[in-house]
Amino acid sequence: MAGVPPIALPSELDGQRRLGPDWARWLDGLPRRFADILDEWELRRDGEELWHGFCSLVAPVVTGDGVRAVLKLHFDGDDESLHEALTLQHWQGQGTVRLFRADPRRRAMLLERLERRDLMEVWDLPACEVVADLYPKIHLPALPQLATLTSYVSRWLDELLEQPQDIPIPPRYREQALSLGRELVADDASVGRIVHGDLHYMNVLAAPPDVVAERGEWLAIDPKPMSGDPHYEIAPMLWNRWDELAGDVRDGLRRRFFTLVDHAGLDEARARNWVVVRMVLNANWAVQDAQRAGRDLDAGEREWITRCVAISKAVQD
């Protein structure tokens, strides 16, 4: 396309090529897709900066009408984010970023531009209260197109069950997660509400000043929407901002947990059960990563498993 400057992908995003040929194919085609959508949607770059998540490229742009926005292009092999645009449209900006336009086939979205401030700048307990206030706005009756939380968890539990007994996850937590997980999967209350799936401090951004009065000061981004259980949402608020818990891990985690549960009016036991299940499954994914690569766990993976176990223990002590 004449007149459209090439882009250099952020190095960390381009490094995802190591994850396999599907990633390499998507990354190779990303500059062309980016240029094509800029042209078709009559957008212009607003500076040279490019942002990225684990599996997305985000660029600040200005529309033909002069509206400041962001263009987000998402990895097309990520099934968990398949209905992100549909769900954002359904939320209509209540508690979340507003969607202006989408092309689901190319996994492209034009979104309102929020402030570059997230909840990392807020003390963790008030930040937990902010997130708890977002829950009722997000946890609407589920759209029929959404995959169920139970379908994912059932598959993940099967993978955990198939693991050898000597994986570095304490057997009692592994057995507990399998038991609780099966109970939750069989429970009708584990589906039926839209859950964000990855709601944590860095996925909540400050709203532009002109919308604060109408929609609140903080808005969620980057959902991985499912038909699920609101109690599933809590765990990411516990495993993030870990360094701030140094010397106070157990009590710090419990303060976060009970702030979220109490402020949102959730059931303590059900929230606790979901935290245990999620953290053990997260630990198993680290084990699986090393198994697939045919190597021993590295230091980062061992630290992550230790963190997962510490969270499972803290919410139950």
N, C-alpha and C positions, 0 to 999 in steps of 0.2 A: 504494500500500500504506500503509494507515494505520499510524502509529506508527514508521515507518522514516524517519529524517532524511535529507534530500538530501545529496549529496556534491558538493564542488567539485573537479573534476579538476585534478591538478597542471598548472601552466601549460605546462611543457615537453611533457608528454604531449598536452595539448589542442592544442598547436601542430602536431601531426602532421596536422592537417586539411589542411595545405598539400600533403600527398602525394597527395590525390585523393579522389574521392567515396566509395570503400570505407572509407577511414579516417574520413571525416566521419560516415558511417552508423554505424560501430562506436562511435565516441566519443559520438554522440548517444544511442545505446541503452545505453551503459555504466552510467550511474547506476541505471536500472531493473533491468538484469541483476544488478548488485551487490546491490541491495536484495532482489530475488527470491531470490537464492541465500543471502543471510544468513538469510532467513526459512525457506526450505525445509530448509536444513541445520542450523537451530537454532544459529546463530552470533551472537555479539555483538561489536561493535567493542571493541577494547582500546586506547582512546585515539583521538584524532582524526587522527593521522598517517597519511598515505598515501604509499607508495613507488611507484616506477615504473621500468621499463626503457624501451628504445626502443619496444617494442610490447606493453607489459603494465602492468596496474595491480595493486599488491600492498598488502594491508591486514593489519595484525596483528589477530587475532581470538582469541576464547576459545570453545571448544566447549561444548555443553550439559553435558559431563562435566568441565568445568573445565580442559581441556587447552589450553595456549597453542599457537597455530598461526598460519599466514598463509593468506589467501585470495588466489589469483592468478587474474586474468582476462586472457586473452591475445587479441591481435588475431587475428580468425578468417581474415584474408587472408594470414597468414604460413605458407606451406606447409612451410618448413624446420623449424618447431616442431610440426608436425601430430601427431607421435607422442611428444611429450614425456611425457605422462602414462603411456602404455604402457611406455615405456622406463624411467621412474623406478620403476614397479611391478616391472619385471623386475630392476632393480638391487637392490631391496629395502633401500635405505639403505646399501649397502656402497660407500663412497667418495662417496656422494651424499646429498643431502637425501632424507628419507623422504616418500613420498606416502601420505596418509591416505584421500583420496577424490577422485574426478574425475567430471566431466561433459564428455566429449569433444565433444558437440554444441555446447555453449556455451563450450568452451575454458576451463573452470573447473577449478581444482585446489585442494584443501586440503592444505597441506604442513606438515611440522613447522617450528617456528620455531627458526632457528639464531641464533647471536650476530650482532651488528651489527659484526663485525670481519672484514676480508678480508685477503688476502695483500699488499695494498698496505702494510701495516704491518711486513712482514718484508723484510729485505734481499733483493735480487732473486735472488741465487744460491741461498740456502737456500729461497726461495720456488719456484725452479725444481725443486729437489729434492723439495719437497712435491708439486708437480704431477706430476713423474715417478713418484712413489710411487702416485699415484692412477691412472695409466694402466692398470696391469694389472687393477685393480678394475673399470674402466669398459669396457675393450676386450674384452668377452665376445663369444662367437659372436653374429652379428647376427640379429635377429628378422626373420622373412620379410616383415613389413608395412613395413619401412623402405625408403625410396627409396635407391638406390645413389649413392654418392659419384661414381662415374663418369658417371652420367646427368646430374648437375649440371655436372660439369667439362666434359663433352663439349659441352654447350650453351654454356657460358661461353667455351670455346675458339673455337667457331664465331663468337660475337659479336666476339671479339678479331680473328679472321682477317678479318672483314668491314670492319674499321675502315680508314679511309684511311691512307696511309703517313705522313702528316705529323702524326699525333697525338703529343703530347709524352711519349712513352715511347721510350727509346733503342732503335733497331731491333734491336740485337743481343740485348737482353733480351727483346724481343717475340718474335723468332724462336726464341730458346732456350726460352721458355715454351711456345710452340706445339709445338716438337719434343718436349720432355720431357713435356708434358701428354699428347700423343697416345700416347707410349710408356706412360705410367702408366695411361691409360684402357684400353689394350689388355691390360694385365697383370692376370691373375686375382687377384693378391695385393692389388690395390687395392680389393677388396670383401671382405666376409665377417666383419668385426668391427664392433661398435658403436663409432662415434666420436662424441664429444661435439660437435665442430664449432666451439665457441666457448669453449674452455677457457683462461682467462687469470686474472690476479691477482684481479680484482674478481668473478669467478664462482666463487671458492672462499671459503667462509665458515667461521668457527670453529664447531666443534660445541658443543652445550650440555655443561656439565661432566659431567652424569650419563651421557653416552653415549661420552665420550672413550675410556675403557678398552676398550669393546667395538668401537667403529667408527673410532677415530682422532680426531686433533685438528682436522682440516680436511676439509670436505665440499664437493663440487661442486654447483652449481645451474645452472639455465637452459640445459639442453642443446638443441642443434639436431641430434637424432640421425639418423645415416645408417648404412648398411652400407658400411663403408669400410676405410681403411688407417690403423693407428695412427700412422704417420709423418706423416700429414696434420695432426696436432694441434699441432705445434710453433709454427707461425708467429705465432699471437696472443700468445704469450709474448715475442716479439721486438718487435712493433710497439707494445705498451703500455709505459707507464712510460718514454716516450721522453726526457723532460726530464732524467732521471737519467743519461742517457748523454752529456750535453753535454761536449765536449772529448775523449771517449773512445768515439766511436760504433762504429768498426770493432771494436776489441778488446772493448768491452763486449758487443756483439751476439754475438761469437764465444764469449765466456765463457758467456753464457746458452745458446747453441746447444749447445755441447759438454757443459755441465752436464746439460741435458735428455737429450741423446742417450746420454751415457755412463751416467748414473744409471738410465735406463730400459732400457738394453741394446738400443737401436735401431740400425739400420744407418745409418751416417753419410751415405753417398751418397744413399740413398733419402730420408732426411729432408731433405737439402739440396735435392734435386730438387723435393720438394713445397713447400718454402719459396719457391723461385724461382717456381714456377707460381702459388702463391697470391698472392704479392706483385705479380706482373705483372697478374694478374686483378683484384686490388684496385685497382691504378692505373687500369686500364681502366674500372672502375665509376665512378671519379671523372670520367673523360672522358665517359662515357655520361650521367651526371647533368647535366653542362653542356650536352651535345648535346640532350637531351630538353627542357631549359628554353630552348633557343635562345639561349644566351649563351656568353661566354668563360669559361674557368676562373677561379674566384675565388682569392684568396690562400690560403685554407685548402685548397682542392683541389690547388693547385700544391705546397703544402708536403707534402701527403699523398703525392703522386706522387713527390716527391723522397725522402721517407722510404721508400717502397716500393722504389725503385731502390737506395737505400743498403743496405737489408737484403739484397736480392738479391746485391749486390756483396760485402757483408761475409762472407756464408756461403761464398763461393767463393774469396776471395783467399787 
